[in-house]
Amino acid sequence: MKREDLKKFGLSDEQIESVMSAHGKDITSLQEKVNGLTSERDGLKSQLDERDQQLVDLQKNSKNVKLIQ
């Protein structure tokens, strides 16, 4: 919400400042959660990529074992 919108509702400058301050705290809290979840997602993607590479390596090695036997 914008300050202009709050003015249209008849709020005083002091009230608008209080609303904007509370809103800013909410936004900051939510942004921190988003950042944490984004980091967690990136870590999980990295783990999946590592597992995928391990599976490819295991498949290659299993073919080599069959040839040796």
mmCIF file as Biopython writes it, N, C-alpha, C and O atoms, coordinates in Angstrom:
data_model
#
loop_
_atom_site.group_PDB
_atom_site.id
_atom_site.type_symbol
_atom_site.label_atom_id
_atom_site.label_alt_id
_atom_site.label_comp_id
_atom_site.label_asym_id
_atom_site.label_entity_id
_atom_site.label_seq_id
_atom_site.pdbx_PDB_ins_code
_atom_site.Cartn_x
_atom_site.Cartn_y
_atom_site.Cartn_z
_atom_site.occupancy
_atom_site.B_iso_or_equiv
_atom_site.auth_seq_id
_atom_site.auth_asym_id
_atom_site.pdbx_PDB_model_num
ATOM 1   N N  . MET A ? 1  ? 0.843  -1.170  0.000   1.0 0.0 1  A 1 
ATOM 2   C CA . MET A ? 1  ? 0.000  0.000   0.000   1.0 0.0 1  A 1 
ATOM 3   C C  . MET A ? 1  ? 0.893  1.239   0.000   1.0 0.0 1  A 1 
ATOM 4   O O  . MET A ? 1  ? 1.959  1.260   0.615   1.0 0.0 1  A 1 
ATOM 5   N N  . LYS A ? 2  ? 0.442  2.236   -0.685  1.0 0.0 2  A 1 
ATOM 6   C CA . LYS A ? 2  ? 1.218  3.465   -0.808  1.0 0.0 2  A 1 
ATOM 7   C C  . LYS A ? 2  ? 0.712  4.516   0.176   1.0 0.0 2  A 1 
ATOM 8   O O  . LYS A ? 2  ? -0.434 4.481   0.623   1.0 0.0 2  A 1 
ATOM 9   N N  . ARG A ? 3  ? 1.594  5.440   0.493   1.0 0.0 3  A 1 
ATOM 10  C CA . ARG A ? 3  ? 1.238  6.533   1.408   1.0 0.0 3  A 1 
ATOM 11  C C  . ARG A ? 3  ? 0.041  7.333   0.878   1.0 0.0 3  A 1 
ATOM 12  O O  . ARG A ? 3  ? -0.828 7.758   1.640   1.0 0.0 3  A 1 
ATOM 13  N N  . GLU A ? 4  ? 0.020  7.523   -0.438  1.0 0.0 4  A 1 
ATOM 14  C CA . GLU A ? 4  ? -1.069 8.289   -1.047  1.0 0.0 4  A 1 
ATOM 15  C C  . GLU A ? 4  ? -2.413 7.603   -0.797  1.0 0.0 4  A 1 
ATOM 16  O O  . GLU A ? 4  ? -3.419 8.264   -0.539  1.0 0.0 4  A 1 
ATOM 17  N N  . ASP A ? 5  ? -2.418 6.274   -0.877  1.0 0.0 5  A 1 
ATOM 18  C CA . ASP A ? 5  ? -3.649 5.525   -0.624  1.0 0.0 5  A 1 
ATOM 19  C C  . ASP A ? 5  ? -4.119 5.719   0.809   1.0 0.0 5  A 1 
ATOM 20  O O  . ASP A ? 5  ? -5.313 5.880   1.062   1.0 0.0 5  A 1 
ATOM 21  N N  . LEU A ? 6  ? -3.186 5.702   1.739   1.0 0.0 6  A 1 
ATOM 22  C CA . LEU A ? 6  ? -3.543 5.887   3.142   1.0 0.0 6  A 1 
ATOM 23  C C  . LEU A ? 6  ? -4.061 7.303   3.395   1.0 0.0 6  A 1 
ATOM 24  O O  . LEU A ? 6  ? -4.966 7.503   4.205   1.0 0.0 6  A 1 
ATOM 25  N N  . LYS A ? 7  ? -3.488 8.271   2.706   1.0 0.0 7  A 1 
ATOM 26  C CA . LYS A ? 7  ? -3.961 9.657   2.839   1.0 0.0 7  A 1 
ATOM 27  C C  . LYS A ? 7  ? -5.407 9.769   2.367   1.0 0.0 7  A 1 
ATOM 28  O O  . LYS A ? 7  ? -6.211 10.490  2.957   1.0 0.0 7  A 1 
ATOM 29  N N  . LYS A ? 8  ? -5.730 9.036   1.278   1.0 0.0 8  A 1 
ATOM 30  C CA . LYS A ? 8  ? -7.088 9.059   0.750   1.0 0.0 8  A 1 
ATOM 31  C C  . LYS A ? 8  ? -8.098 8.519   1.770   1.0 0.0 8  A 1 
ATOM 32  O O  . LYS A ? 8  ? -9.267 8.908   1.767   1.0 0.0 8  A 1 
ATOM 33  N N  . PHE A ? 9  ? -7.631 7.622   2.637   1.0 0.0 9  A 1 
ATOM 34  C CA . PHE A ? 9  ? -8.503 7.069   3.683   1.0 0.0 9  A 1 
ATOM 35  C C  . PHE A ? 9  ? -8.656 8.012   4.864   1.0 0.0 9  A 1 
ATOM 36  O O  . PHE A ? 9  ? -9.399 7.725   5.803   1.0 0.0 9  A 1 
ATOM 37  N N  . GLY A ? 10 ? -7.960 9.129   4.817   1.0 0.0 10 A 1 
ATOM 38  C CA . GLY A ? 10 ? -8.092 10.134  5.855   1.0 0.0 10 A 1 
ATOM 39  C C  . GLY A ? 10 ? -7.167 9.953   7.039   1.0 0.0 10 A 1 
ATOM 40  O O  . GLY A ? 10 ? -7.409 10.529  8.099   1.0 0.0 10 A 1 
ATOM 41  N N  . LEU A ? 11 ? -6.114 9.168   6.888   1.0 0.0 11 A 1 
ATOM 42  C CA . LEU A ? 11 ? -5.165 8.968   7.980   1.0 0.0 11 A 1 
ATOM 43  C C  . LEU A ? 11 ? -4.234 10.165  8.096   1.0 0.0 11 A 1 
ATOM 44  O O  . LEU A ? 11 ? -3.903 10.813  7.104   1.0 0.0 11 A 1 
ATOM 45  N N  . SER A ? 12 ? -3.822 10.442  9.322   1.0 0.0 12 A 1 
ATOM 46  C CA . SER A ? 12 ? -2.868 11.528  9.557   1.0 0.0 12 A 1 
ATOM 47  C C  . SER A ? 12 ? -1.466 11.060  9.168   1.0 0.0 12 A 1 
ATOM 48  O O  . SER A ? 12 ? -1.227 9.866   8.985   1.0 0.0 12 A 1 
ATOM 49  N N  . ASP A ? 13 ? -0.546 12.016  9.046   1.0 0.0 13 A 1 
ATOM 50  C CA . ASP A ? 13 ? 0.838  11.664  8.706   1.0 0.0 13 A 1 
ATOM 51  C C  . ASP A ? 13 ? 1.431  10.728  9.756   1.0 0.0 13 A 1 
ATOM 52  O O  . ASP A ? 13 ? 2.179  9.810   9.421   1.0 0.0 13 A 1 
ATOM 53  N N  . GLU A ? 14 ? 1.099  10.958  11.014  1.0 0.0 14 A 1 
ATOM 54  C CA . GLU A ? 14 ? 1.609  10.107  12.095  1.0 0.0 14 A 1 
ATOM 55  C C  . GLU A ? 14 ? 1.058  8.688   11.977  1.0 0.0 14 A 1 
ATOM 56  O O  . GLU A ? 14 ? 1.792  7.720   12.176  1.0 0.0 14 A 1 
ATOM 57  N N  . GLN A ? 15 ? -0.205 8.561   11.661  1.0 0.0 15 A 1 
ATOM 58  C CA . GLN A ? 15 ? -0.820 7.251   11.492  1.0 0.0 15 A 1 
ATOM 59  C C  . GLN A ? 15 ? -0.225 6.534   10.274  1.0 0.0 15 A 1 
ATOM 60  O O  . GLN A ? 15 ? 0.045  5.334   10.310  1.0 0.0 15 A 1 
ATOM 61  N N  . ILE A ? 16 ? -0.033 7.286   9.223   1.0 0.0 16 A 1 
ATOM 62  C CA . ILE A ? 16 ? 0.557  6.706   8.012   1.0 0.0 16 A 1 
ATOM 63  C C  . ILE A ? 16 ? 1.950  6.183   8.316   1.0 0.0 16 A 1 
ATOM 64  O O  . ILE A ? 16 ? 2.319  5.095   7.874   1.0 0.0 16 A 1 
ATOM 65  N N  . GLU A ? 17 ? 2.720  6.952   9.066   1.0 0.0 17 A 1 
ATOM 66  C CA . GLU A ? 17 ? 4.079  6.526   9.415   1.0 0.0 17 A 1 
ATOM 67  C C  . GLU A ? 17 ? 4.045  5.239   10.231  1.0 0.0 17 A 1 
ATOM 68  O O  . GLU A ? 17 ? 4.879  4.357   10.028  1.0 0.0 17 A 1 
ATOM 69  N N  . SER A ? 18 ? 3.094  5.124   11.150  1.0 0.0 18 A 1 
ATOM 70  C CA . SER A ? 18 ? 2.974  3.912   11.962  1.0 0.0 18 A 1 
ATOM 71  C C  . SER A ? 18 ? 2.613  2.703   11.109  1.0 0.0 18 A 1 
ATOM 72  O O  . SER A ? 18 ? 3.169  1.618   11.279  1.0 0.0 18 A 1 
ATOM 73  N N  . VAL A ? 19 ? 1.679  2.903   10.194  1.0 0.0 19 A 1 
ATOM 74  C CA . VAL A ? 19 ? 1.264  1.817   9.304   1.0 0.0 19 A 1 
ATOM 75  C C  . VAL A ? 19 ? 2.434  1.386   8.425   1.0 0.0 19 A 1 
ATOM 76  O O  . VAL A ? 19 ? 2.683  0.191   8.268   1.0 0.0 19 A 1 
ATOM 77  N N  . MET A ? 20 ? 3.138  2.333   7.863   1.0 0.0 20 A 1 
ATOM 78  C CA . MET A ? 20 ? 4.259  2.021   6.975   1.0 0.0 20 A 1 
ATOM 79  C C  . MET A ? 20 ? 5.389  1.324   7.730   1.0 0.0 20 A 1 
ATOM 80  O O  . MET A ? 20 ? 6.046  0.437   7.186   1.0 0.0 20 A 1 
ATOM 81  N N  . SER A ? 21 ? 5.613  1.721   8.971   1.0 0.0 21 A 1 
ATOM 82  C CA . SER A ? 21 ? 6.640  1.092   9.790   1.0 0.0 21 A 1 
ATOM 83  C C  . SER A ? 21 ? 6.289  -0.363  10.071  1.0 0.0 21 A 1 
ATOM 84  O O  . SER A ? 21 ? 7.135  -1.249  9.943   1.0 0.0 21 A 1 
ATOM 85  N N  . ALA A ? 22 ? 5.037  -0.606  10.454  1.0 0.0 22 A 1 
ATOM 86  C CA . ALA A ? 22 ? 4.591  -1.977  10.720  1.0 0.0 22 A 1 
ATOM 87  C C  . ALA A ? 22 ? 4.651  -2.814  9.446   1.0 0.0 22 A 1 
ATOM 88  O O  . ALA A ? 22 ? 5.056  -3.976  9.474   1.0 0.0 22 A 1 
ATOM 89  N N  . HIS A ? 23 ? 4.250  -2.218  8.343   1.0 0.0 23 A 1 
ATOM 90  C CA . HIS A ? 23 ? 4.292  -2.919  7.065   1.0 0.0 23 A 1 
ATOM 91  C C  . HIS A ? 23 ? 5.737  -3.260  6.680   1.0 0.0 23 A 1 
ATOM 92  O O  . HIS A ? 23 ? 6.011  -4.351  6.179   1.0 0.0 23 A 1 
ATOM 93  N N  . GLY A ? 24 ? 6.647  -2.327  6.918   1.0 0.0 24 A 1 
ATOM 94  C CA . GLY A ? 24 ? 8.061  -2.568  6.615   1.0 0.0 24 A 1 
ATOM 95  C C  . GLY A ? 24 ? 8.627  -3.727  7.418   1.0 0.0 24 A 1 
ATOM 96  O O  . GLY A ? 24 ? 9.416  -4.519  6.903   1.0 0.0 24 A 1 
ATOM 97  N N  . LYS A ? 25 ? 8.223  -3.828  8.689   1.0 0.0 25 A 1 
ATOM 98  C CA . LYS A ? 25 ? 8.681  -4.947  9.519   1.0 0.0 25 A 1 
ATOM 99  C C  . LYS A ? 25 ? 8.170  -6.272  8.973   1.0 0.0 25 A 1 
ATOM 100 O O  . LYS A ? 25 ? 8.903  -7.261  8.936   1.0 0.0 25 A 1 
ATOM 101 N N  . ASP A ? 26 ? 6.906  -6.288  8.550   1.0 0.0 26 A 1 
ATOM 102 C CA . ASP A ? 26 ? 6.330  -7.507  7.974   1.0 0.0 26 A 1 
ATOM 103 C C  . ASP A ? 26 ? 7.075  -7.911  6.707   1.0 0.0 26 A 1 
ATOM 104 O O  . ASP A ? 26 ? 7.396  -9.082  6.506   1.0 0.0 26 A 1 
ATOM 105 N N  . ILE A ? 27 ? 7.342  -6.933  5.868   1.0 0.0 27 A 1 
ATOM 106 C CA . ILE A ? 27 ? 8.035  -7.199  4.604   1.0 0.0 27 A 1 
ATOM 107 C C  . ILE A ? 27 ? 9.440  -7.734  4.872   1.0 0.0 27 A 1 
ATOM 108 O O  . ILE A ? 27 ? 9.880  -8.680  4.218   1.0 0.0 27 A 1 
ATOM 109 N N  . THR A ? 28 ? 10.137 -7.140  5.821   1.0 0.0 28 A 1 
ATOM 110 C CA . THR A ? 28 ? 11.491 -7.580  6.146   1.0 0.0 28 A 1 
ATOM 111 C C  . THR A ? 28 ? 11.478 -9.019  6.649   1.0 0.0 28 A 1 
ATOM 112 O O  . THR A ? 28 ? 12.320 -9.826  6.255   1.0 0.0 28 A 1 
ATOM 113 N N  . SER A ? 29 ? 10.533 -9.337  7.508   1.0 0.0 29 A 1 
ATOM 114 C CA . SER A ? 29 ? 10.417 -10.691 8.036   1.0 0.0 29 A 1 
ATOM 115 C C  . SER A ? 29 ? 10.141 -11.695 6.920   1.0 0.0 29 A 1 
ATOM 116 O O  . SER A ? 29 ? 10.756 -12.760 6.862   1.0 0.0 29 A 1 
ATOM 117 N N  . LEU A ? 30 ? 9.223  -11.349 6.050   1.0 0.0 30 A 1 
ATOM 118 C CA . LEU A ? 30 ? 8.898  -12.244 4.937   1.0 0.0 30 A 1 
ATOM 119 C C  . LEU A ? 30 ? 10.071 -12.400 3.975   1.0 0.0 30 A 1 
ATOM 120 O O  . LEU A ? 30 ? 10.311 -13.490 3.454   1.0 0.0 30 A 1 
ATOM 121 N N  . GLN A ? 31 ? 10.795 -11.318 3.741   1.0 0.0 31 A 1 
ATOM 122 C CA . GLN A ? 31 ? 11.952 -11.386 2.839   1.0 0.0 31 A 1 
ATOM 123 C C  . GLN A ? 31 ? 13.035 -12.295 3.414   1.0 0.0 31 A 1 
ATOM 124 O O  . GLN A ? 31 ? 13.692 -13.026 2.673   1.0 0.0 31 A 1 
ATOM 125 N N  . GLU A ? 32 ? 13.219 -12.253 4.725   1.0 0.0 32 A 1 
ATOM 126 C CA . GLU A ? 32 ? 14.192 -13.139 5.369   1.0 0.0 32 A 1 
ATOM 127 C C  . GLU A ? 32 ? 13.778 -14.602 5.204   1.0 0.0 32 A 1 
ATOM 128 O O  . GLU A ? 32 ? 14.622 -15.466 4.966   1.0 0.0 32 A 1 
ATOM 129 N N  . LYS A ? 33 ? 12.490 -14.872 5.330   1.0 0.0 33 A 1 
ATOM 130 C CA . LYS A ? 33 ? 12.000 -16.239 5.127   1.0 0.0 33 A 1 
ATOM 131 C C  . LYS A ? 33 ? 12.225 -16.695 3.696   1.0 0.0 33 A 1 
ATOM 132 O O  . LYS A ? 33 ? 12.644 -17.825 3.448   1.0 0.0 33 A 1 
ATOM 133 N N  . VAL A ? 34 ? 11.940 -15.798 2.753   1.0 0.0 34 A 1 
ATOM 134 C CA . VAL A ? 34 ? 12.144 -16.126 1.339   1.0 0.0 34 A 1 
ATOM 135 C C  . VAL A ? 34 ? 13.618 -16.422 1.078   1.0 0.0 34 A 1 
ATOM 136 O O  . VAL A ? 34 ? 13.945 -17.391 0.392   1.0 0.0 34 A 1 
ATOM 137 N N  . ASN A ? 35 ? 14.500 -15.598 1.617   1.0 0.0 35 A 1 
ATOM 138 C CA . ASN A ? 35 ? 15.936 -15.807 1.430   1.0 0.0 35 A 1 
ATOM 139 C C  . ASN A ? 35 ? 16.375 -17.143 2.014   1.0 0.0 35 A 1 
ATOM 140 O O  . ASN A ? 35 ? 17.170 -17.860 1.405   1.0 0.0 35 A 1 
ATOM 141 N N  . GLY A ? 36 ? 15.861 -17.478 3.191   1.0 0.0 36 A 1 
ATOM 142 C CA . GLY A ? 36 ? 16.205 -18.757 3.807   1.0 0.0 36 A 1 
ATOM 143 C C  . GLY A ? 36 ? 15.724 -19.933 2.981   1.0 0.0 36 A 1 
ATOM 144 O O  . GLY A ? 36 ? 16.457 -20.904 2.789   1.0 0.0 36 A 1 
ATOM 145 N N  . LEU A ? 37 ? 14.494 -19.852 2.493   1.0 0.0 37 A 1 
ATOM 146 C CA . LEU A ? 37 ? 13.944 -20.927 1.672   1.0 0.0 37 A 1 
ATOM 147 C C  . LEU A ? 37 ? 14.674 -21.038 0.335   1.0 0.0 37 A 1 
ATOM 148 O O  . LEU A ? 37 ? 14.874 -22.138 -0.181  1.0 0.0 37 A 1 
ATOM 149 N N  . THR A ? 38 ? 15.065 -19.903 -0.217  1.0 0.0 38 A 1 
ATOM 150 C CA . THR A ? 38 ? 15.815 -19.918 -1.476  1.0 0.0 38 A 1 
ATOM 151 C C  . THR A ? 38 ? 17.167 -20.601 -1.282  1.0 0.0 38 A 1 
ATOM 152 O O  . THR A ? 38 ? 17.597 -21.387 -2.127  1.0 0.0 38 A 1 
ATOM 153 N N  . SER A ? 39 ? 17.829 -20.303 -0.181  1.0 0.0 39 A 1 
ATOM 154 C CA . SER A ? 39 ? 19.111 -20.948 0.115   1.0 0.0 39 A 1 
ATOM 155 C C  . SER A ? 39 ? 18.925 -22.451 0.305   1.0 0.0 39 A 1 
ATOM 156 O O  . SER A ? 39 ? 19.721 -23.252 -0.186  1.0 0.0 39 A 1 
ATOM 157 N N  . GLU A ? 40 ? 17.880 -22.817 1.013   1.0 0.0 40 A 1 
ATOM 158 C CA . GLU A ? 40 ? 17.606 -24.242 1.236   1.0 0.0 40 A 1 
ATOM 159 C C  . GLU A ? 40 ? 17.323 -24.948 -0.089  1.0 0.0 40 A 1 
ATOM 160 O O  . GLU A ? 40 ? 17.811 -26.053 -0.327  1.0 0.0 40 A 1 
ATOM 161 N N  . ARG A ? 41 ? 16.533 -24.304 -0.947  1.0 0.0 41 A 1 
ATOM 162 C CA . ARG A ? 41 ? 16.226 -24.873 -2.260  1.0 0.0 41 A 1 
ATOM 163 C C  . ARG A ? 41 ? 17.495 -25.066 -3.090  1.0 0.0 41 A 1 
ATOM 164 O O  . ARG A ? 41 ? 17.689 -26.107 -3.717  1.0 0.0 41 A 1 
ATOM 165 N N  . ASP A ? 42 ? 18.356 -24.042 -3.083  1.0 0.0 42 A 1 
ATOM 166 C CA . ASP A ? 42 ? 19.588 -24.128 -3.856  1.0 0.0 42 A 1 
ATOM 167 C C  . ASP A ? 42 ? 20.480 -25.256 -3.341  1.0 0.0 42 A 1 
ATOM 168 O O  . ASP A ? 42 ? 21.116 -25.957 -4.128  1.0 0.0 42 A 1 
ATOM 169 N N  . GLY A ? 43 ? 20.526 -25.430 -2.020  1.0 0.0 43 A 1 
ATOM 170 C CA . GLY A ? 43 ? 21.298 -26.519 -1.442  1.0 0.0 43 A 1 
ATOM 171 C C  . GLY A ? 43 ? 20.748 -27.877 -1.855  1.0 0.0 43 A 1 
ATOM 172 O O  . GLY A ? 43 ? 21.509 -28.792 -2.171  1.0 0.0 43 A 1 
ATOM 173 N N  . LEU A ? 44 ? 19.440 -28.005 -1.853  1.0 0.0 44 A 1 
ATOM 174 C CA . LEU A ? 44 ? 18.820 -29.272 -2.254  1.0 0.0 44 A 1 
ATOM 175 C C  . LEU A ? 44 ? 19.033 -29.554 -3.739  1.0 0.0 44 A 1 
ATOM 176 O O  . LEU A ? 44 ? 19.252 -30.700 -4.133  1.0 0.0 44 A 1 
ATOM 177 N N  . LYS A ? 45 ? 18.969 -28.510 -4.559  1.0 0.0 45 A 1 
ATOM 178 C CA . LYS A ? 45 ? 19.252 -28.696 -5.989  1.0 0.0 45 A 1 
ATOM 179 C C  . LYS A ? 45 ? 20.684 -29.181 -6.188  1.0 0.0 45 A 1 
ATOM 180 O O  . LYS A ? 45 ? 20.947 -30.048 -7.021  1.0 0.0 45 A 1 
ATOM 181 N N  . SER A ? 46 ? 21.590 -28.617 -5.425  1.0 0.0 46 A 1 
ATOM 182 C CA . SER A ? 46 ? 22.994 -29.013 -5.517  1.0 0.0 46 A 1 
ATOM 183 C C  . SER A ? 46 ? 23.159 -30.477 -5.130  1.0 0.0 46 A 1 
ATOM 184 O O  . SER A ? 46 ? 23.882 -31.224 -5.791  1.0 0.0 46 A 1 
ATOM 185 N N  . GLN A ? 47 ? 22.487 -30.883 -4.059  1.0 0.0 47 A 1 
ATOM 186 C CA . GLN A ? 47 ? 22.555 -32.285 -3.631  1.0 0.0 47 A 1 
ATOM 187 C C  . GLN A ? 47 ? 22.001 -33.216 -4.704  1.0 0.0 47 A 1 
ATOM 188 O O  . GLN A ? 47 ? 22.558 -34.286 -4.954  1.0 0.0 47 A 1 
ATOM 189 N N  . LEU A ? 48 ? 20.906 -32.807 -5.334  1.0 0.0 48 A 1 
ATOM 190 C CA . LEU A ? 48 ? 20.331 -33.631 -6.407  1.0 0.0 48 A 1 
ATOM 191 C C  . LEU A ? 48 ? 21.288 -33.758 -7.582  1.0 0.0 48 A 1 
ATOM 192 O O  . LEU A ? 48 ? 21.439 -34.835 -8.160  1.0 0.0 48 A 1 
ATOM 193 N N  . ASP A ? 49 ? 21.932 -32.654 -7.930  1.0 0.0 49 A 1 
ATOM 194 C CA . ASP A ? 49 ? 22.902 -32.701 -9.029  1.0 0.0 49 A 1 
ATOM 195 C C  . ASP A ? 49 ? 24.050 -33.653 -8.702  1.0 0.0 49 A 1 
ATOM 196 O O  . ASP A ? 49 ? 24.497 -34.413 -9.561  1.0 0.0 49 A 1 
ATOM 197 N N  . GLU A ? 50 ? 24.523 -33.609 -7.460  1.0 0.0 50 A 1 
ATOM 198 C CA . GLU A ? 50 ? 25.593 -34.512 -7.033  1.0 0.0 50 A 1 
ATOM 199 C C  . GLU A ? 50 ? 25.136 -35.964 -7.106  1.0 0.0 50 A 1 
ATOM 200 O O  . GLU A ? 50 ? 25.878 -36.828 -7.574  1.0 0.0 50 A 1 
ATOM 201 N N  . ARG A ? 51 ? 23.912 -36.235 -6.643  1.0 0.0 51 A 1 
ATOM 202 C CA . ARG A ? 51 ? 23.388 -37.609 -6.674  1.0 0.0 51 A 1 
ATOM 203 C C  . ARG A ? 51 ? 23.237 -38.094 -8.104  1.0 0.0 51 A 1 
ATOM 204 O O  . ARG A ? 51 ? 23.541 -39.246 -8.414  1.0 0.0 51 A 1 
ATOM 205 N N  . ASP A ? 52 ? 22.761 -37.201 -8.985  1.0 0.0 52 A 1 
ATOM 206 C CA . ASP A ? 52 ? 22.618 -37.570 -10.395 1.0 0.0 52 A 1 
ATOM 207 C C  . ASP A ? 52 ? 23.971 -37.953 -10.993 1.0 0.0 52 A 1 
ATOM 208 O O  . ASP A ? 52 ? 24.076 -38.929 -11.735 1.0 0.0 52 A 1 
ATOM 209 N N  . GLN A ? 53 ? 24.994 -37.183 -10.667 1.0 0.0 53 A 1 
ATOM 210 C CA . GLN A ? 53 ? 26.329 -37.480 -11.184 1.0 0.0 53 A 1 
ATOM 211 C C  . GLN A ? 53 ? 26.837 -38.800 -10.615 1.0 0.0 53 A 1 
ATOM 212 O O  . GLN A ? 53 ? 27.466 -39.583 -11.327 1.0 0.0 53 A 1 
ATOM 213 N N  . GLN A ? 54 ? 26.565 -39.049 -9.338  1.0 0.0 54 A 1 
ATOM 214 C CA . GLN A ? 54 ? 26.965 -40.316 -8.734  1.0 0.0 54 A 1 
ATOM 215 C C  . GLN A ? 54 ? 26.275 -41.494 -9.415  1.0 0.0 54 A 1 
ATOM 216 O O  . GLN A ? 54 ? 26.892 -42.539 -9.617  1.0 0.0 54 A 1 
ATOM 217 N N  . LEU A ? 55 ? 25.007 -41.335 -9.768  1.0 0.0 55 A 1 
ATOM 218 C CA . LEU A ? 55 ? 24.293 -42.406 -10.462 1.0 0.0 55 A 1 
ATOM 219 C C  . LEU A ? 55 ? 24.898 -42.675 -11.835 1.0 0.0 55 A 1 
ATOM 220 O O  . LEU A ? 55 ? 25.045 -43.826 -12.245 1.0 0.0 55 A 1 
ATOM 221 N N  . VAL A ? 56 ? 25.247 -41.600 -12.540 1.0 0.0 56 A 1 
ATOM 222 C CA . VAL A ? 56 ? 25.882 -41.761 -13.855 1.0 0.0 56 A 1 
ATOM 223 C C  . VAL A ? 56 ? 27.209 -42.496 -13.695 1.0 0.0 56 A 1 
ATOM 224 O O  . VAL A ? 56 ? 27.511 -43.408 -14.464 1.0 0.0 56 A 1 
ATOM 225 N N  . ASP A ? 57 ? 27.999 -42.104 -12.700 1.0 0.0 57 A 1 
ATOM 226 C CA . ASP A ? 57 ? 29.287 -42.753 -12.457 1.0 0.0 57 A 1 
ATOM 227 C C  . ASP A ? 57 ? 29.097 -44.223 -12.101 1.0 0.0 57 A 1 
ATOM 228 O O  . ASP A ? 57 ? 29.843 -45.076 -12.581 1.0 0.0 57 A 1 
ATOM 229 N N  . LEU A ? 58 ? 28.119 -44.524 -11.274 1.0 0.0 58 A 1 
ATOM 230 C CA . LEU A ? 58 ? 27.853 -45.909 -10.898 1.0 0.0 58 A 1 
ATOM 231 C C  . LEU A ? 58 ? 27.432 -46.741 -12.104 1.0 0.0 58 A 1 
ATOM 232 O O  . LEU A ? 58 ? 27.832 -47.898 -12.233 1.0 0.0 58 A 1 
ATOM 233 N N  . GLN A ? 59 ? 26.634 -46.161 -12.975 1.0 0.0 59 A 1 
ATOM 234 C CA . GLN A ? 59 ? 26.221 -46.889 -14.176 1.0 0.0 59 A 1 
ATOM 235 C C  . GLN A ? 59 ? 27.422 -47.192 -15.063 1.0 0.0 59 A 1 
ATOM 236 O O  . GLN A ? 59 ? 27.527 -48.290 -15.610 1.0 0.0 59 A 1 
ATOM 237 N N  . LYS A ? 60 ? 28.316 -46.243 -15.209 1.0 0.0 60 A 1 
ATOM 238 C CA . LYS A ? 60 ? 29.521 -46.457 -16.013 1.0 0.0 60 A 1 
ATOM 239 C C  . LYS A ? 60 ? 30.385 -47.543 -15.381 1.0 0.0 60 A 1 
ATOM 240 O O  . LYS A ? 60 ? 30.896 -48.424 -16.073 1.0 0.0 60 A 1 
ATOM 241 N N  . ASN A ? 61 ? 30.543 -47.473 -14.057 1.0 0.0 61 A 1 
ATOM 242 C CA . ASN A ? 61 ? 31.371 -48.452 -13.359 1.0 0.0 61 A 1 
ATOM 243 C C  . ASN A ? 61 ? 30.754 -49.839 -13.402 1.0 0.0 61 A 1 
ATOM 244 O O  . ASN A ? 61 ? 31.484 -50.828 -13.471 1.0 0.0 61 A 1 
ATOM 245 N N  . SER A ? 62 ? 29.459 -49.939 -13.365 1.0 0.0 62 A 1 
ATOM 246 C CA . SER A ? 62 ? 28.822 -51.247 -13.417 1.0 0.0 62 A 1 
ATOM 247 C C  . SER A ? 62 ? 29.048 -51.918 -14.763 1.0 0.0 62 A 1 
ATOM 248 O O  . SER A ? 62 ? 29.161 -53.143 -14.826 1.0 0.0 62 A 1 
ATOM 249 N N  . LYS A ? 63 ? 29.117 -51.152 -15.832 1.0 0.0 63 A 1 
ATOM 250 C CA . LYS A ? 63 ? 29.415 -51.703 -17.146 1.0 0.0 63 A 1 
ATOM 251 C C  . LYS A ? 63 ? 30.837 -52.230 -17.186 1.0 0.0 63 A 1 
ATOM 252 O O  . LYS A ? 63 ? 31.104 -53.277 -17.778 1.0 0.0 63 A 1 
ATOM 253 N N  . ASN A ? 64 ? 31.755 -51.498 -16.551 1.0 0.0 64 A 1 
ATOM 254 C CA . ASN A ? 64 ? 33.152 -51.927 -16.496 1.0 0.0 64 A 1 
ATOM 255 C C  . ASN A ? 64 ? 33.285 -53.217 -15.707 1.0 0.0 64 A 1 
ATOM 256 O O  . ASN A ? 64 ? 34.075 -54.079 -16.092 1.0 0.0 64 A 1 
ATOM 257 N N  . VAL A ? 65 ? 32.558 -53.381 -14.639 1.0 0.0 65 A 1 
ATOM 258 C CA . VAL A ? 65 ? 32.614 -54.586 -13.824 1.0 0.0 65 A 1 
ATOM 259 C C  . VAL A ? 65 ? 32.121 -55.777 -14.630 1.0 0.0 65 A 1 
ATOM 260 O O  . VAL A ? 65 ? 32.709 -56.856 -14.560 1.0 0.0 65 A 1 
ATOM 261 N N  . LYS A ? 66 ? 31.073 -55.600 -15.379 1.0 0.0 66 A 1 
ATOM 262 C CA . LYS A ? 66 ? 30.538 -56.685 -16.217 1.0 0.0 66 A 1 
ATOM 263 C C  . LYS A ? 66 ? 31.562 -57.110 -17.255 1.0 0.0 66 A 1 
ATOM 264 O O  . LYS A ? 66 ? 31.712 -58.301 -17.528 1.0 0.0 66 A 1 
ATOM 265 N N  . LEU A ? 67 ? 32.265 -56.152 -17.834 1.0 0.0 67 A 1 
ATOM 266 C CA . LEU A ? 67 ? 33.279 -56.468 -18.829 1.0 0.0 67 A 1 
ATOM 267 C C  . LEU A ? 67 ? 34.432 -57.230 -18.196 1.0 0.0 67 A 1 
ATOM 268 O O  . LEU A ? 67 ? 34.967 -58.160 -18.800 1.0 0.0 67 A 1 
ATOM 269 N N  . ILE A ? 68 ? 34.811 -56.855 -17.014 1.0 0.0 68 A 1 
ATOM 270 C CA . ILE A ? 68 ? 35.925 -57.510 -16.325 1.0 0.0 68 A 1 
ATOM 271 C C  . ILE A ? 68 ? 35.550 -58.946 -15.967 1.0 0.0 68 A 1 
ATOM 272 O O  . ILE A ? 68 ? 36.382 -59.849 -16.064 1.0 0.0 68 A 1 
ATOM 273 N N  . GLN A ? 69 ? 34.317 -59.156 -15.560 1.0 0.0 69 A 1 
ATOM 274 C CA . GLN A ? 69 ? 33.886 -60.505 -15.174 1.0 0.0 69 A 1 
ATOM 275 C C  . GLN A ? 69 ? 33.818 -61.370 -16.401 1.0 0.0 69 A 1 
ATOM 276 O O  . GLN A ? 69 ? 33.475 -62.549 -16.306 1.0 0.0 69 A 1 
#
